[in-house]
Amino acid sequence: MRKNIVLSLVFCMLFSLIISNLAYAEESYQSEFDKVNIGIIYEGNDKFNLKLKKRIEKEVLELLSDKYQVEFSEFRADDLAVHNIVMDKLLANQEIDVIITAGILGSYSAISRDNFSKAVIAPFIIDDDTVNFSIKEDKSGVENLNFITVNSFLKRDIKFFKRLTNFDKMTFITPKNLIMGNEKIVELLNQEAKENNIKVDYIYTNNSKKDIIKELDKVEVAYIFPLISEDKGSLLLAELNQRKIPTFTLADIMRYKEGFLAGYSHNKEINARARAAALNLELILAGEEAADLPIYIDKSDEEFVINMKVAHEIGFLPDWDILETAKLINQDNSVKEELTLQESIETALDNNLDLQAAEKDLDIAQDNLKQASNKRKPKFDLNTTYAQVDETRAGKGIASEQKLTGGLKLEQVLFSEDLNANIDIKGDLYKQSKVELKKKKLDLILDTINSYIQTLKVRADMRLQEENIQLIKDNLNIAKTKNEIGVSGPADIYRWESQQSVGLMNLSQAESQLRMVKDNLKRTLNLPLTEDIELTEIDQQNLFQELYKEFKIDNSWELENLSEKLVKESIQNSPEVESIDYLIKVKEREYQMKKRRYYLPQIGLSAQYDTYLEEWGIDGPSGADAHGEDEWSIGIQASFPLYDGGNKKVELSKVKKEIQQLKTTKKSLVDKLSQNLRNKLTVVNTEYRKNKYAKDAVDTAYKNLELVKDAYSKGLVSVAELLDAQSAVINAKRQEFVTKYNFLNSVAEVQRALGNFDIIDIN
């Protein structure tokens, strides 16, 4: 017992020693890093301002966490007064090493000061024209101040917005703090307004909601600044969109669910500003002077974004040249009918006018069959006769009288080969009409599938053209950078700009072709051409797995065995073959009927009954009536044509030749179906293998492109080599989706040849 207690105490002592050593090691490890406390001033808890703050913190941690023990002290300041108070406290706080203003208002508040006791970084100065002091040598020149900016930000926006909507007056909707805190912004806006021949007006979001809405009556187009609360921003956009007023934004175009019409996507620029701030912070901590650090970032080509949902809502559609260069968002959220492949087929079967006409043919064939069958039933005729000879017309041997008679006649066919044959023929023709209807349904389903897949193929090509343009833009930026640092001349820039123009031309052509194939699909579905539709992509992975199991062919022997099996199935299910079979049966029955005419008569039964209902003479006693005797008759008729000038023999020979002709046609059709199915199975197998290889080619082409692009940026390869690598990617991706859709088309062709589509029941 005592031994166990001693062992337990020893174990506890060792465990405590290990834990203390680990804690000491961790403390020693942390002590190897200098502690840096960064004061972050941000503006509001809305998505946009939180995005700015989080991006700054993320970049700082990624860059400095392996060298420093970084801590953030966050302070919120929504207006200039609060911001100045917070800035004063942070400047006086000895525990704060560096201050970063993670917002637009705070950045402008910072550069309005003239002395700093510690380093301050202001990353979000809109552009250099809004700075109150002169910039020399791309540096702030102010002790302990570094800011990040770009060239001509507002000028670019105003010029493009003017081009987009061609307005006469622009209303800037902004917090009063931002405008009043920097007179240079007002000067710049007024200057740009004058140069673009527009008027400028302001609505301040510090006002009440009621006053803001009242002021919207004077707005032609609205340019909305950031720093607006979520509730006021949503209210503003809802009102402006309802009034069909175009809206632009300086901030994030996706900020509010109501949606702006247009604006530049600043995601890349925000990331670049945050990265530049983190890099400059690293230099400051290394002993560099903030006043001597670079203030500019390379203004990457930000995408101009148009919200197509808002464009449709306000009834504004931009020009083609703008649509071709802009990024279009929320296109699928506009008023569209989204269709899957199965829904498209069902719509076609329900709406197609040719199919509706074929269904009427089937109804007529059914009526013809009923009409022929009804001739076997008895026929009854009921008749009455009333005659009167009055006194004025009586005389000369004609007695005056009144007579009312009635009769009933029955006719019944007992035997008629022509009638029996007609019923059999009409029955086969009805069945043949059903087969023809099935054939039309199968053809319509195949047409719908082909049209649907063709639309997906063109849409994929359009998206590939957009990707190609983006790759060209990226490479153009590399060429511009190389030119700026003197690695290459302007020739590369011109080459990529030329490629961009060609890419835009191809994109325009793809968009035009997409509209045409969509119209063709809508005609097949009998939908209005003015109705926009969006197609759901076919689930390639699941579909390919199922189809691959069905059409998996590893060698020529398997192909031959599968072909033999499916050829039999194809002939058995073929509506074309079945239709000819019914026509052959019709002609064989007609031949049998004409042959039996040589020895079979037509036999029928007839019966008639007549009665005198009333009969009396005028000279007779008043009210007296005398009934005549009732009459009736019954008989059987038989007819047999003895000679009709030799037509029987001619007609019999003619029908026999027609039967032989149909049988020859059937044999030819079976041979064609057999060869057609074998060819289509070969195509299915080929397209599947081509698609598999195309996927591998895409992966390889992308890897090659990354290597060549990296070498090009370092000046190791020429623009022609990078262009070849990019073309290889585009061609490989095009081959991938082309073989994918060709495979699906070829499978549909096989299913049509087999007379059945798994995707829908047509019986």
ABEGO torsion letter per residue (X at the ends): XAAAAAAAAAAAAAAAAAAAAAAAAAAAAAAABBBBBBBBBBBEABAAAAAAAAAAAAAAAAAAAAABBBBBBBBBBABAAAAAAAAAAAAABAABABBBBABAAAAAAAAABABBABBBBBABBABAAABABBBBGGBAGBBGBBBBBBBGAAAAAAAAAAAAAGBABBBBBBBAAAAAABAAAAAAAAAAAAAAGBBBBBBBAABBAAAAAAAAAABABBBBBBGBBAAAAAAAAAAAAAAGBBBBBABBAAABAAEBABEBBAAAAAAAAAAAAAAAAAAAAAGBBAAABBABBBBBBBBBBBBAAAAAAAGBBBBAAAAAABBBBGAAABBBBBBBAAAAAAAAAAABAAAAAAAAAAAAAAAAAAAAAAAABBBBBBBBBBBBBBAAABEGGBBBBBBBBBBBBBBBBABBAAAAAAAAAAAAAAAAAAAAAAAAAAAAAAAAAAAAAAAAAAAAAAAAAAAAAAAAAAAAAAAAAAAAAGABBAAAAAAAAAAAAAAAAAAAAAAAAAAAAAAAAAAAAGBBAABBBBBBBBBAAAAAAAAAAAABBABAAAAAAAAAAAAAAAAAABAAAAAAAAAAAAAAAAAAAAAAAAABBBBBBBBBBBBBABBBBAABBBGBBBBBBBBBBBBBBBBBBABAGGAAAAAAAAAAAAAAAAAAAAAAAAAAAAAAAAAAAAAAAAAAAAAAAAAAAAAAAAAAAAAAAAAAAAGABBAAAAAAAAAAAAAAAAAAAAAAAAAAAAAAAAAAAAGBBAABBAX
